[in-house]
Amino acid sequence: MSYSVPVNNQHLKLLPNEEILWQGQPVQGFKFYPVDLAPIVFGGLWLYFGITQVIFADGKQSTSANWIILGLFVSFASYMGIGRLFLGRYLRRHTYYMLTNRRALIHIHWLKRDYQHSHHLARIDSVVLDRLPNGQQSIIFNDKPALPQYLFLGVNSGFSTFFEGVPNAEALYQQILDLQASLQSNQSGS
């Protein structure tokens, strides 16, 4: 299944004589990864600490400042527990992948701003097809050191160097390898 890039394509910065060959989006919905357990546990401990210090502390009276502090603890723990899942879903919904005849583009629309990461296929060290046990496949571009994909902002937080969970990834992977070989041979021939 392929998704269309938003109708207003003026945000795309294409090079001269560059054309879009493929476009898509990551698989939509909520995604829970094993690494998500760490912030959930931390958020739970954080909330426990907040409740015990604000409500059950001996010798303290309940003041409005204590309730404000507890609200901050609850807000942070909620984000760590489930907010990351909602934010990751939102970011996947607003992430678009494009393959041109020269580059792989990752376009993210977040907070009314457009972010575009491009990977010149001729300069990429390697392209890897990653197969997950659940059947999803991702294409990873190794042209620069990638930041961890699971930051506090969630998956696809703007630091992605891969096409995550694309449908029909094997055919796209082969197309990328063919384009890369063609571009590298043209570059070495000239």
Order of alpha helices (4+ residues) and beta strands (2+ residues): beta-alpha-alpha-alpha-beta-beta-beta-beta-beta-beta-alpha
